[in-house]
Amino acid sequence: MARRIGAALVGAALGLIATALPEPARAADLAPLYKAPAGRVPVAVKDTWTGGYIGFFAGGAAAASDASTSVPASAAGTPFFGGRAASYGLGASAIAGLTTGYNLQVAPHWVIGLESETGYLRLKGSNGFDGRPTTTGTMQIGATYSLWSGRVGYAFDKSLLYAKGGVALAQVDGGASDPTPGLHTDAIGHELEIGYAVGGGLEYMIGPRWSLKAEYLYLGLPKDLTTTGNGQPLPTQLFTTTTVPGIHSAKVGVNYQWDWLSLFKR
């Protein structure tokens, strides 16, 4: 009799405990409960363009038009010799370099950011003057350039369609020269020119941190480069002006999303 009463009491107690426990605990024998590691809260992975990035690019560039160098003239404007200005093309160049930037996704589909770009570029050409073929007009743009630009884009799926514009910096060398003894002319100038850059492109996420891009960019530098130097047969100070054409460029690149700003945080 005592055993029956004790068994009934134990059964009643177990029933009360089971009733008091939350539902997952009562179902423990039916479905095991996953427990996240201590200190970690599971979060859903979501594609976002927000964050810093570094990247590499390669492509090509070409001058938008021919360059030309005026006939060297005195300070009073008297031409040093007759004939027309020397006109010449600058050909094409491979371009390659590094990119760094930071994006901020400010709305479900809109992205703004800042980007810097430094790379190799070399456009060069020359031609003789018809009034004195031994004297040549010449120009070189490069061999390095840099850009600092803002970006604004529209994000959809894993793609970002963007426009960009900003400041361009490039070395420009140009003018007129003649190494012929008795006709020596040296009016070559070397300037670090500040211009502008404008263009756009398409970037596509290929992984959690990696993206590919294709981009067109137009670089506009100051239109004229005026240089001064000396000429013979009489030692004379002379001036010449070389027109600087714009530059078309197209590139493809790969970016790696990395918060490089964290290097400056403690």
Beta strands, then each sheet from edge to edge (+ up, - down):
strand 1: 51-63
strand 2: 67-69
strand 3: 86-88
strand 4: 92-105
strand 5: 110-129
strand 6: 132-156
strand 7: 159-178
strand 8: 185-205
strand 9: 210-220
strand 10: 224-231
strand 11: 236-243
strand 12: 247-257
sheet 1: 3+ 2- 11+ 10- 8+ 7- 6+ 5- 4+ 1- 12+ 9-
end
